[in-house]
């Protein structure tokens, strides 16, 4: 079930790898959607706004954890591409050690300070308690969430994008059952939705680990593989930390956006929450392409096959165009229908605010797709600095758009903050890749 991406047609390899990843990402969204739908329909509009208001805070912390996990997967892909299986097993063992350390360091402070984070974000008083109940449980389960993403990253690093999907499908079904039981039957409120998500992801992580060690001989570790060495830790963290910081920097910008939305009241927060879910569904092919291209570039870099990297990136750009067109059509034509999933008897006001955001975002899906393509490619190519800096550019563009546009345009000005951030972040990423390509092309010509 491994997939060596260092040979064969690049486009075919990327697409075949992407399909299970796309389905997995959709099921990942399904987790959050089920929470949101059940919360909105059984607990009401304020509870929906409460869960929605925590989204960017979750992205800040879990994005950091999962960015590190993805970085571990990139190092696994390098070792797999180079056919260095002894190093591969050490990277697997090191991934597990670092996962425990990082998750503990993240869990303690975030659980303790969750309410204060929500206050800093101007969370409306009427939803503050429900939001805190939800996010505390999510943060307490960081180890389980990160563990699943680590094992998924390891498997994808050796080209297996199917196994994580199978276990995620199982846990998604479990999540639905637990959501209904804990929210409707046990009456745990918004915390019930969080417990359902954490438990389901934890079970998926355990099952995935057991399967991985039994199925793949090249991933079976022994006691001798479990040690902390300076070179190994440096290699793992040199990729993982920039990816993690990139997620967190992006999340800070999203928190700024959420804070600006919160000022308009819980009805607008609920509409924006529903619109954000539509946006997430519509754009799922984009992070899927990013995941595939990171593995593709990582394996081919390990194998020293630069021509295949160049060809794969050219074909990846045309995939960006296609995903942007499909995403825009989905948001504009199906936006209102999907929004109605999340709110029982939605008012015309909810539809208006939701579609205002989706219309503004749809025109700028191409630069968003390019961010995922070039950022993940550069991280797979050990070029982590500029992707991290692009996150800083993205944050300042989002903040600047809110400051400049919201006084005159109100809610529409806030909606335009995301498109401004996407354009600003895409530019340095494309430039960095072209500079790297020119440098490597010149080196190949000399050799």
C-alpha positions as CSV (number, residue, x, y, z in Angstrom):
1,X,0.0,0.0,0.0
2,X,3.0,2.3,-0.1
3,X,3.4,4.5,-3.1
4,X,6.7,5.5,-4.5
5,X,6.2,8.9,-6.2
6,X,9.7,9.0,-7.6
7,X,8.6,7.2,-10.8
8,X,5.6,7.2,-13.1
9,X,3.5,10.0,-14.5
10,X,3.6,12.9,-12.0
11,X,0.0,14.1,-12.6
12,X,-1.4,10.6,-12.3
13,X,0.6,10.0,-9.1
14,X,-0.5,13.3,-7.5
15,X,-4.2,12.6,-8.4
16,X,-4.2,9.0,-7.2
17,X,-2.6,10.1,-3.9
18,X,-5.0,13.1,-3.6
19,X,-8.3,11.2,-3.8
20,X,-8.1,9.4,-0.5
21,X,-6.6,12.5,1.1
22,X,-9.6,14.6,-0.2
23,X,-12.1,12.1,1.2
24,X,-10.2,12.2,4.5
25,X,-10.2,16.0,4.6
26,X,-13.9,16.0,3.9
27,X,-14.5,13.6,6.7
28,X,-12.3,15.8,8.9
29,X,-14.7,18.6,8.0
30,X,-17.5,16.2,8.7
31,X,-16.4,16.1,12.3
32,X,-16.8,19.8,12.8
33,X,-20.0,20.0,10.6
34,X,-21.8,17.3,12.6
35,X,-20.9,19.2,15.8
36,X,-22.1,22.4,14.4
37,X,-25.3,21.0,12.8
38,X,-26.4,19.1,16.0
39,X,-25.4,22.0,18.2
40,X,-27.3,24.5,16.0
41,X,-30.5,22.4,15.8
42,X,-30.6,21.0,19.3
43,X,-29.0,23.8,21.4
44,X,-30.0,26.8,19.4
45,X,-28.4,29.8,17.6
46,X,-26.4,31.0,20.6
47,X,-24.8,27.6,21.0
48,X,-24.0,27.6,17.3
49,X,-22.3,31.0,17.6
50,X,-20.4,29.8,20.7
51,X,-18.9,26.8,18.9
52,X,-18.2,28.9,15.8
53,X,-16.5,31.6,17.8
54,X,-13.8,29.0,19.0
55,X,-12.9,28.0,15.4
56,X,-9.9,30.3,15.0
57,X,-8.7,29.6,18.5
58,X,-8.8,25.9,17.8
59,X,-6.9,26.6,14.6
60,X,-4.2,28.5,16.5
61,X,-3.4,25.7,18.9
62,X,-4.3,22.5,17.0
63,X,-2.8,24.0,13.8
64,X,0.5,24.4,15.6
65,X,0.3,20.8,16.8
66,X,-0.8,19.4,13.4
67,X,1.8,21.5,11.6
68,X,4.5,19.8,13.6
69,X,2.9,16.5,12.8
70,X,3.0,17.2,9.1
71,X,6.6,18.2,9.4
72,X,7.4,14.8,10.8
73,X,5.7,13.2,7.8
74,X,7.9,15.3,5.4
75,X,11.0,13.9,7.0
76,X,9.6,10.4,6.7
77,X,9.0,11.0,3.0
78,X,12.7,12.1,2.6
79,X,14.0,8.9,4.1
80,X,11.5,6.8,2.1
81,X,12.5,8.5,-1.1
82,X,16.2,7.9,-0.4
83,X,15.4,4.2,0.5
84,X,17.1,4.7,3.9
85,X,14.9,2.4,6.0
86,X,17.0,2.5,9.1
87,X,16.7,6.3,9.3
88,X,13.0,5.9,8.4
89,X,12.3,3.8,11.5
90,X,14.2,6.2,13.7
91,X,12.1,9.1,12.3
92,X,9.0,7.1,13.1
93,X,10.1,6.5,16.7
94,X,11.3,10.1,17.1
95,X,7.9,11.3,15.8
96,X,6.2,9.5,18.7
97,X,8.5,10.8,21.3
98,X,8.2,14.4,20.2
99,X,4.4,14.1,19.8
100,X,4.1,13.3,23.6
101,X,6.5,16.1,24.5
102,X,4.8,18.7,22.3
103,X,1.2,17.8,23.3
104,X,2.0,18.1,27.0
105,X,3.6,21.5,26.5
106,X,0.5,22.7,24.6
107,X,-2.2,21.2,26.7
108,X,-1.5,22.6,30.2
109,X,-1.3,26.3,29.3
110,X,-4.2,26.3,26.8
111,X,-6.7,24.6,29.1
112,X,-5.8,27.0,31.9
113,X,-6.1,30.1,29.7
114,X,-9.0,29.2,27.4
115,X,-11.5,31.6,28.9
116,X,-9.0,34.5,28.8
117,X,-8.3,33.9,25.1
118,X,-12.1,34.1,24.4
119,X,-12.3,37.4,26.3
120,X,-9.4,38.8,24.3
121,X,-11.4,38.0,21.1
122,X,-14.4,40.0,22.2
123,X,-16.6,36.9,22.5
124,X,-20.1,38.1,23.3
125,X,-21.1,37.6,27.0
126,X,-24.2,35.6,26.2
127,X,-22.1,32.8,24.5
128,X,-18.8,33.1,26.5
129,X,-19.6,30.2,29.0
130,X,-20.7,27.8,26.2
131,X,-17.7,28.6,24.1
132,X,-15.3,28.0,27.0
133,X,-16.9,24.7,27.9
134,X,-16.4,23.5,24.3
135,X,-12.8,24.7,23.8
136,X,-11.5,23.4,27.1
137,X,-12.4,19.9,26.2
138,X,-10.8,20.2,22.8
139,X,-7.6,21.5,24.2
140,X,-7.5,18.7,26.8
141,X,-7.5,16.2,24.0
142,X,-4.6,17.7,22.0
143,X,-2.5,14.5,22.5
144,X,-5.2,12.4,20.8
145,X,-5.7,14.8,17.9
146,X,-2.0,15.2,17.3
147,X,-1.4,11.5,17.5
148,X,-3.9,10.8,14.7
149,X,-2.3,13.5,12.5
150,X,1.2,12.1,13.2
151,X,0.4,8.6,12.2
152,X,-1.5,9.9,9.2
153,X,1.6,12.0,8.2
154,X,3.9,9.0,8.6
155,X,1.7,6.8,6.4
156,X,1.3,9.5,3.8
157,X,5.1,10.0,3.8
158,X,5.5,6.4,2.5
159,X,2.7,7.0,0.0
160,X,-0.2,5.4,1.8
161,X,-3.1,7.9,1.7
162,X,-5.8,5.2,2.0
163,X,-5.3,3.8,5.5
164,X,-5.9,7.1,7.4
165,X,-9.1,7.5,5.4
166,X,-10.5,4.1,6.4
167,X,-10.0,4.8,10.1
168,X,-11.3,8.3,9.8
169,X,-14.6,7.0,8.2
170,X,-15.0,4.7,11.1
171,X,-14.4,7.5,13.7
172,X,-16.7,9.9,11.8
173,X,-19.6,7.5,12.2
174,X,-18.7,7.1,15.9
175,X,-18.5,10.9,16.2
176,X,-22.1,11.2,15.0
177,X,-23.3,8.6,17.5
178,X,-21.5,10.2,20.4
179,X,-22.7,13.7,19.4
180,X,-26.3,12.6,19.6
181,X,-25.8,10.6,22.8
182,X,-23.8,13.3,24.7
183,X,-25.7,16.3,23.5
184,X,-29.3,15.1,23.2
185,X,-29.4,12.2,25.7
186,X,-26.8,13.1,28.4
187,X,-27.4,16.9,28.0
188,X,-23.8,17.9,28.2
189,X,-24.4,21.0,26.0
190,X,-21.5,22.3,23.9
191,X,-19.0,20.3,25.9
192,X,-20.7,17.1,24.7
193,X,-19.8,18.0,21.1
194,X,-16.2,18.5,22.1
195,X,-16.1,15.2,24.0
196,X,-17.5,13.4,21.0
197,X,-14.8,14.8,18.7
198,X,-11.9,14.0,21.0
199,X,-13.0,10.5,21.8
200,X,-13.6,9.6,18.2
201,X,-10.2,11.0,17.1
202,X,-8.5,9.2,19.9
203,X,-10.0,5.8,18.9
204,X,-9.0,6.5,15.3
205,X,-5.4,7.3,16.4
206,X,-5.1,4.1,18.4
207,X,-6.5,1.9,15.7
208,X,-4.3,3.5,13.0
209,X,-1.1,3.0,15.1
210,X,-1.9,-0.7,15.7
211,X,-2.6,-1.2,12.0
212,X,0.6,0.7,10.9
213,X,2.9,-1.4,13.1
214,X,1.4,-4.7,12.1
215,X,1.0,-4.0,8.3
216,X,4.2,-2.2,7.3
217,X,7.5,-3.9,8.0
218,X,9.5,-0.8,7.1
219,X,7.7,1.1,9.9
220,X,8.1,-1.5,12.6
221,X,10.3,0.0,15.3
222,X,12.4,-1.6,18.0
223,X,13.7,-0.3,21.2
224,X,17.0,0.7,19.6
225,X,15.1,3.2,17.4
226,X,13.8,5.2,20.3
227,X,16.4,7.8,21.3
228,X,16.8,11.5,21.2
229,X,19.7,12.6,19.1
230,X,20.6,16.2,18.3
231,X,20.7,15.7,14.5
232,X,17.4,13.8,14.4
233,X,15.6,16.3,16.6
234,X,17.0,19.2,14.6
235,X,15.9,17.6,11.3
236,X,12.4,16.9,12.5
237,X,11.9,20.3,14.1
238,X,13.5,22.2,11.3
239,X,10.6,21.2,9.2
240,X,7.9,20.8,11.8
241,X,8.4,24.1,13.7
242,X,8.1,26.4,10.6
243,X,5.0,24.5,9.4
244,X,3.6,24.8,12.9
245,X,4.4,28.5,13.2
246,X,2.9,29.0,9.8
247,X,-0.4,27.5,10.9
248,X,-0.4,29.5,14.1
249,X,0.5,32.8,12.4
250,X,-2.4,32.3,10.0
251,X,-4.6,31.5,12.9
252,X,-3.7,34.7,14.7
253,X,-4.9,36.6,11.6
254,X,-8.1,34.5,11.6
255,X,-8.5,35.4,15.3
256,X,-8.3,39.1,14.4
257,X,-11.0,38.5,11.8
258,X,-13.2,36.6,14.3
259,X,-12.8,39.4,16.8
260,X,-13.9,41.9,14.1
261,X,-16.9,39.7,13.4
262,X,-17.8,39.3,17.1
263,X,-18.5,43.0,17.3
264,X,-21.5,42.7,15.1
265,X,-23.3,40.4,17.5
266,X,-24.3,36.7,17.8
267,X,-26.6,36.6,14.7
268,X,-23.7,37.7,12.5
269,X,-21.3,35.3,14.3
270,X,-23.8,32.5,13.5
271,X,-24.1,33.5,9.9
272,X,-20.3,33.8,9.5
273,X,-19.8,30.4,11.2
274,X,-22.2,28.8,8.7
275,X,-20.5,30.6,5.8
276,X,-17.1,29.5,7.0
277,X,-18.2,25.9,6.9
278,X,-19.4,26.3,3.3
279,X,-16.0,27.8,2.5
280,X,-14.2,25.0,4.2
281,X,-16.1,22.3,2.2
282,X,-15.7,24.2,-1.1
283,X,-11.9,24.6,-0.7
284,X,-11.1,21.1,0.5
285,X,-9.4,20.1,-2.8
286,X,-6.8,22.8,-2.1
287,X,-5.2,21.5,1.1
288,X,-5.6,18.0,-0.4
289,X,-3.4,19.2,-3.3
290,X,-1.0,20.7,-0.8
291,X,-0.7,17.4,1.1
292,X,0.0,15.5,-2.1
293,X,2.5,17.9,-3.4
294,X,4.4,18.0,-0.1
295,X,4.8,14.2,-0.2
296,X,5.6,14.2,-3.9
297,X,8.3,16.9,-3.6
298,X,9.7,15.3,-0.4
299,X,10.1,11.9,-1.9
300,X,11.6,13.3,-5.1
301,X,14.0,15.5,-3.2
302,X,15.2,12.5,-1.2
303,X,15.7,10.7,-4.5
304,X,17.4,13.7,-6.1
305,X,14.9,13.8,-9.0
306,X,14.6,17.6,-9.6
307,X,13.1,17.4,-13.1
308,X,10.2,15.4,-11.7
309,X,9.7,18.1,-9.1
310,X,9.6,20.9,-11.8
311,X,7.1,18.9,-13.9
312,X,4.9,18.0,-11.0
313,X,4.7,21.7,-10.0
314,X,3.7,22.8,-13.5
315,X,0.9,20.3,-13.5
316,X,0.0,21.3,-10.0
317,X,-0.7,24.9,-11.1
318,X,-3.3,23.8,-13.5
319,X,-4.9,21.8,-10.8
320,X,-5.0,25.0,-8.8
321,X,-7.1,26.7,-11.5
322,X,-9.5,23.8,-11.6
323,X,-10.0,23.6,-7.9
324,X,-10.6,27.4,-7.7
325,X,-13.3,27.3,-10.4
326,X,-15.1,24.3,-8.7
327,X,-14.9,25.9,-5.3
328,X,-16.4,29.2,-6.5
329,X,-19.3,27.4,-8.3
330,X,-20.0,25.4,-5.1
331,X,-20.0,28.5,-2.8
332,X,-22.1,30.7,-5.1
333,X,-24.6,28.1,-6.3
334,X,-25.0,25.9,-3.2
335,X,-24.1,28.4,-0.4
336,X,-27.6,29.1,0.9
337,X,-28.5,25.4,0.8
338,X,-25.5,24.4,2.9
339,X,-26.0,27.3,5.3
340,X,-29.5,26.0,6.0
341,X,-28.0,22.8,7.4
342,X,-26.5,24.6,10.4
343,X,-29.4,26.8,11.5
344,X,-33.0,25.7,12.2
345,X,-35.3,28.0,10.4
346,X,-32.6,30.5,9.3
347,X,-33.7,34.1,8.9
348,X,-33.2,36.1,5.7
349,X,-30.6,38.1,7.7
350,X,-28.5,34.9,8.3
351,X,-28.6,34.1,4.5
352,X,-27.7,37.7,3.6
353,X,-24.6,37.9,5.8
354,X,-23.4,34.4,4.9
355,X,-23.7,34.9,1.2
356,X,-22.0,38.3,1.4
357,X,-18.9,36.6,2.8
358,X,-19.0,33.7,0.3
359,X,-19.4,36.0,-2.7
360,X,-16.4,38.1,-1.6
361,X,-14.3,35.0,-1.0
362,X,-15.2,33.2,-4.2
363,X,-13.5,35.7,-6.5
364,X,-10.1,35.0,-4.8
365,X,-10.0,31.2,-4.6
366,X,-7.1,31.0,-7.1
367,X,-4.6,32.7,-4.9
368,X,-5.8,30.6,-2.0
369,X,-5.2,27.4,-4.0
370,X,-1.7,28.7,-5.0
371,X,-0.9,29.2,-1.3
372,X,-1.6,25.5,-0.6
373,X,0.4,24.4,-3.6
374,X,3.5,26.5,-3.2
375,X,3.6,26.6,0.6
376,X,3.5,22.8,0.9
377,X,5.9,22.2,-2.0
378,X,8.5,24.5,-0.4
379,X,8.1,22.8,3.0
380,X,8.6,19.4,1.3
381,X,11.7,20.9,-0.3
382,X,13.2,22.0,3.0
383,X,12.5,25.6,2.2
384,X,10.6,26.5,5.4
385,X,11.5,30.1,6.0
386,X,9.5,31.9,3.3
387,X,6.4,29.8,3.9
388,X,6.5,30.9,7.5
389,X,7.1,34.6,6.5
390,X,4.2,34.4,4.1
391,X,2.0,33.6,7.1
392,X,3.2,36.8,8.7
393,X,2.4,38.7,5.4
394,X,-1.1,37.0,5.4
395,X,-1.7,38.1,9.0
396,X,-0.8,41.7,8.4
397,X,-2.8,41.9,5.1
398,X,-5.9,40.6,6.9
399,X,-5.4,43.0,9.8
400,X,-4.7,45.9,7.5
401,X,-7.8,45.2,5.4
402,X,-10.0,45.2,8.5
403,X,-8.5,48.5,9.7
404,X,-8.8,50.2,6.3
405,X,-12.1,48.8,4.9
406,X,-14.4,48.0,7.9
407,X,-14.9,51.7,9.0
408,X,-16.4,52.6,5.6
409,X,-17.8,49.2,4.4
410,X,-18.8,47.7,7.7
411,X,-19.3,43.9,7.6
412,X,-18.4,43.8,3.9
413,X,-15.0,45.3,4.7
414,X,-14.4,42.5,7.2
415,X,-15.4,39.9,4.6
416,X,-12.7,41.3,2.2
417,X,-10.0,40.7,4.8
418,X,-9.6,37.0,3.8
419,X,-9.1,37.8,0.0
420,X,-6.6,40.5,0.8
421,X,-4.7,38.0,3.0
422,X,-4.7,35.3,0.3
423,X,-3.3,37.6,-2.4
424,X,-0.6,39.0,-0.1
425,X,0.5,35.5,1.1
426,X,0.6,33.9,-2.4
427,X,3.1,36.4,-3.9
428,X,6.2,35.6,-1.8
429,X,5.5,31.9,-2.1
430,X,5.5,31.9,-5.9
431,X,8.6,34.1,-6.0
432,X,10.5,31.8,-3.5
433,X,9.7,28.7,-5.6
434,X,10.7,30.3,-8.9
435,X,14.0,31.5,-7.3
436,X,14.6,28.0,-5.9
437,X,13.8,26.4,-9.3
438,X,16.2,28.8,-11.1
439,X,19.0,28.0,-8.6
440,X,18.6,24.2,-8.9
441,X,18.2,24.4,-12.7
442,X,21.6,26.2,-12.8
443,X,23.2,23.7,-10.5
444,X,21.9,20.8,-12.7
445,X,23.3,22.5,-15.8
446,X,26.8,22.8,-14.2
447,X,26.8,19.2,-13.0
